[in-house]
């Protein structure tokens, strides 16, 4: 009986407070006061369920925490959401937080509980020792990020200021980007590794290979056009016969006629980092572990292995600089190979 009387008394107090606000000329200033008072009065969800069906985390200003750090309750805003009309912001003293565990890295689901209400949100626990110390100003906005947040920021970075060249112009840039370090008059063919004269002879001696096959891109290559098929990061000089043999086969640890292609060991990492660049640059592309269809390429797990097995070398670094000088964007996985682990590592 006392509990019921208490609920009725609370309900009447809420009504009286609402009437007091209506009677006041300055509704804006009293709303905050009413919210604070209501927080102090609300003690039973049975009184509120009809008018306030749920709670929500309406703002979370800290989505990443370092390993073994403490949860910062001042960075979130929890509100009792009304069916219609303004929500009520809850004081951190009236709800509880569970599920925060910073002893291990990874994404954690946090539960907020208030009376009979619950809601969840996620944060990521990162190991500061795994975070890249970024010194290249091009990537400064990615400092301390990991996972999808890092991937999204890299997408923004490499698209900002991008000035693509035409597929035709690539004929006279690849001889510089893939020049033989021992002979500047030659270039290195990606799959065969041979050094040949870099003169363009309409593709008879060497041609432009799409590492991500042209047939699996959203655009077709045209000498007069700038599109996904003309991105210099995805183009490599290749032997015409070997290029034709590779066709649009996906990359794997063994070559299977009509299905997969395995390049020489010295460029496996190069190939992997080019394809990782492509899915970061172009949102419509994806890497898969099955035989790819349009806008897909693979094998994703193999490419991640190749990235580790064949580290970045000076040839790749120089190529990245040359391409940057023409189309004003970079391959982040050449500049900071650690980004791969931060995004796709287990």
ABEGO torsion letter per residue (X at the ends): XAAAAAAAAAAAAAAAAAAAAAABABAAAAAAAAAAAAAAABABAAAAAAABABBBBABBABABBBBGBBBBAAABBBBBBBABEBBBBBBAAABBBBGBBAABBEBBBBBBBBEABBBBBBBBBBBAAABBBBABAAAAAABGBBEAAAAAAAAAAAABGBBBBBAAAAAAAAAAAABBAABAABBBBAAAGBBBBABBBGGAABBBBBABBAAABABBBBAABBBAAABAAABBBBBAAAAAAAEABBBBABBBBGABBBBBAAAAAAAAAAAAAAAAABAABBBBABBBBBGBBOBAAAAAAAAAABBBBAAAAAAAAAAAAAAGBBBAAAABAAAAAAAABX
